[in-house]
Amino acid sequence: MKVAVTGADGFIGSHLVEALVRAGADVVAMAQYNSVGSWGWLEDLPADVLDGVEVRLGDLRDAGTTSSALAGASVVYHLGALIAVPYSFDAPRSYVETNVLGTQNVLEAVRRESSRLVHTSTSEVYGSALSVPISEDHPLQAQSPYAATKIAADKLVESYVAAYGVRAVTVRPFNTYGPRQSARAFIPAVMAQALAGRTTVRVGSLSPRRDLTFVADTVAAFRAVGELDDDPWNGATFNAGTGSSWSMGHVLHEIARVVGVHLDVDTDAERVRPPAAEVRHLECDASRLRAATGWEARSSLREGLEATRAWMAEPRHFGSYKPDLHQV
Ligand SMILES: NC(=O)c1ccc[n+]([C@@H]2O[C@H](COP(=O)([O-])OP(=O)(O)OC[C@H]3O[C@@H](n4cnc5c(N)ncnc54)[C@H](O)[C@@H]3O)[C@@H](O)[C@H]2O)c1
């Protein structure tokens, strides 16, 4: 079966491509065009896996390259997006262009091809939890341009299902971590500093709580949803998360334990979100996904952090991180 993945050059997308190839799928991987011909994290895939992937460089903001990359796929996994919350404060328009117009280009392509779409949302669309655990019925609250554009993309998908009969489902992952995550995120940022031998790490706020899912579990959620029958699930949204949440302070403590060091903390004002934009608590109710597919997160936080440390400590991986720079 031919399937396509957008955002295949990214953190979650590269793991999804790897899992789909290993499961025997014929995978087209759409990566963002760049002048140096980089395939992003796809280049970290073992050669025997990468051999089975057709990489297409393009741009989601461009209808032509998007539709030609996705042509002929029976399932399109749409993960491509701008995803950093802090950078969305600096460059909101680029988020509208990529996440909203880009998703519309994907929808037009799947509509034309009669493909099935697995769209990617995010737990950030819920904003600070009004009650936990958060089910799919929790109100949507945009506390950042990132969240606003993801809500708009989700609603476009909903409208294409209703108006044009497009076949689509939405996966709404809670915070995901693991090998290949960029250093803008809390876990790789702290782990890179710890592995570089820093004993005082620069961090933002340690009080927000997040439901942290190891990337292999998130990928398993995508695959499970990708295999669901349209009836009765067409148009459905599925939360994917563990059902537990941890404060960033606790996560920092766990990272120190896994790396085997003591870490002091230096709060860096640049890493703290504006108060009204800070999402204080996210904790997932994944019962719909569990009921539909039997999916459950398997990795504990400790196991996931161990796997992340082992990967990041390899010199060829560690070399791509800049522990002393704060990059949004
Ligand atoms: N990482 C998380 O914790 C998390 C949680 C919930 C949801 N998500 C969602 O999962 C998806 C993947 O996130 P990720 O963490 O792998 O992020 P990522 O930034 O590693 O991957 C996104 C990819 O999209 C590509 N992209 C961006 N703009 C593009 C464009 N104009 N044209 C083509 N490609 C473009 C980038 O090259 C990048 O590789 C996103 O939709 C994100 O919103 C992520």
The ligand as an SDF file (V2000), in Angstrom:
LIG
                    3D

 44 48  0  0  0  0  0  0  0  0999 V2000
    6.3180   17.2480   19.3210 N   0  0  0  0  0  0  0  0  0  0  0  0
    5.2130   17.2710   20.0420 C   0  0  0  0  0  0  0  0  0  0  0  0
    5.2680   17.2100   21.2870 O   0  0  0  0  0  0  0  0  0  0  0  0
    3.8530   17.3690   19.3780 C   0  0  0  0  0  0  0  0  0  0  0  0
    2.7240   17.2740   20.2120 C   0  0  0  0  0  0  0  0  0  0  0  0
    1.4690   17.3580   19.6260 C   0  0  0  0  0  0  0  0  0  0  0  0
    1.3470   17.5120   18.2610 C   0  0  0  0  0  0  0  0  0  0  0  0
    2.4580   17.6160   17.4860 N   0  0  0  0  0  0  0  0  0  0  0  0
    2.2630   17.7580   16.0330 C   0  0  0  0  0  0  0  0  0  0  0  0
    2.9550   16.7080   15.4050 O   0  0  0  0  0  0  0  0  0  0  0  0
    3.4120   17.1410   14.1230 C   0  0  0  0  0  0  0  0  0  0  0  0
    4.9020   16.8590   13.9810 C   0  0  0  0  0  0  0  0  0  0  0  0
    5.5870   17.5750   15.0070 O   0  0  0  0  0  0  0  0  0  0  0  0
    7.1350   17.3490   15.3190 P   0  0  0  0  0  0  0  0  0  0  0  0
    7.3060   17.4410   16.7770 O   0  0  0  0  0  0  0  0  0  0  0  0
    7.6230   16.1570   14.6050 O   0  0  0  0  0  0  0  0  0  0  0  0
    7.7490   18.6920   14.7120 O   0  0  0  0  0  0  0  0  0  0  0  0
    8.9620   18.9280   13.7080 P   0  0  0  0  0  0  0  0  0  0  0  0
    9.1540   20.4060   13.6500 O   0  0  0  0  0  0  0  0  0  0  0  0
   10.1150   18.0920   14.0720 O   0  0  0  0  0  0  0  0  0  0  0  0
    8.3610   18.4030   12.3230 O   0  0  0  0  0  0  0  0  0  0  0  0
    7.5410   19.1860   11.5030 C   0  0  0  0  0  0  0  0  0  0  0  0
    8.0990   19.1080   10.1000 C   0  0  0  0  0  0  0  0  0  0  0  0
    7.2580   19.8930    9.2320 O   0  0  0  0  0  0  0  0  0  0  0  0
    8.0980   20.3820    8.2180 C   0  0  0  0  0  0  0  0  0  0  0  0
    7.5710   21.6270    7.6540 N   0  0  0  0  0  0  0  0  0  0  0  0
    7.4160   22.8220    8.2840 C   0  0  0  0  0  0  0  0  0  0  0  0
    6.9900   23.7350    7.4080 N   0  0  0  0  0  0  0  0  0  0  0  0
    6.8780   23.1160    6.2150 C   0  0  0  0  0  0  0  0  0  0  0  0
    6.4910   23.5460    4.9220 C   0  0  0  0  0  0  0  0  0  0  0  0
    6.1380   24.8250    4.6710 N   0  0  0  0  0  0  0  0  0  0  0  0
    6.5100   22.6450    3.9160 N   0  0  0  0  0  0  0  0  0  0  0  0
    6.8800   21.3610    4.1400 C   0  0  0  0  0  0  0  0  0  0  0  0
    7.2490   20.8920    5.3460 N   0  0  0  0  0  0  0  0  0  0  0  0
    7.2480   21.7660    6.3660 C   0  0  0  0  0  0  0  0  0  0  0  0
    9.4230   20.7040    8.8930 C   0  0  0  0  0  0  0  0  0  0  0  0
   10.4890   20.6050    7.9530 O   0  0  0  0  0  0  0  0  0  0  0  0
    9.5080   19.6830    9.9970 C   0  0  0  0  0  0  0  0  0  0  0  0
   10.4290   18.6750    9.7430 O   0  0  0  0  0  0  0  0  0  0  0  0
    3.0400   18.6110   14.0040 C   0  0  0  0  0  0  0  0  0  0  0  0
    1.8410   18.7100   13.2500 O   0  0  0  0  0  0  0  0  0  0  0  0
    2.8040   19.0530   15.4340 C   0  0  0  0  0  0  0  0  0  0  0  0
    1.8930   20.1140   15.5070 O   0  0  0  0  0  0  0  0  0  0  0  0
    3.7200   17.5470   18.0150 C   0  0  0  0  0  0  0  0  0  0  0  0
  1  2  1  0
  2  3  2  0
  2  4  1  0
  4  5  1  0
  4 44  2  0
  5  6  2  0
  6  7  1  0
  7  8  2  0
  8  9  1  0
  8 44  1  0
  9 10  1  0
  9 42  1  0
 10 11  1  0
 11 12  1  0
 11 40  1  0
 12 13  1  0
 13 14  1  0
 14 15  2  0
 14 16  1  0
 14 17  1  0
 17 18  1  0
 18 19  2  0
 18 20  1  0
 18 21  1  0
 21 22  1  0
 22 23  1  0
 23 24  1  0
 23 38  1  0
 24 25  1  0
 25 26  1  0
 25 36  1  0
 26 27  1  0
 26 35  1  0
 27 28  2  0
 28 29  1  0
 29 30  1  0
 29 35  2  0
 30 31  1  0
 30 32  2  0
 32 33  1  0
 33 34  2  0
 34 35  1  0
 36 37  1  0
 36 38  1  0
 38 39  1  0
 40 41  1  0
 40 42  1  0
 42 43  1  0
M  CHG  2   8   1  16  -1
M  END
$$$$
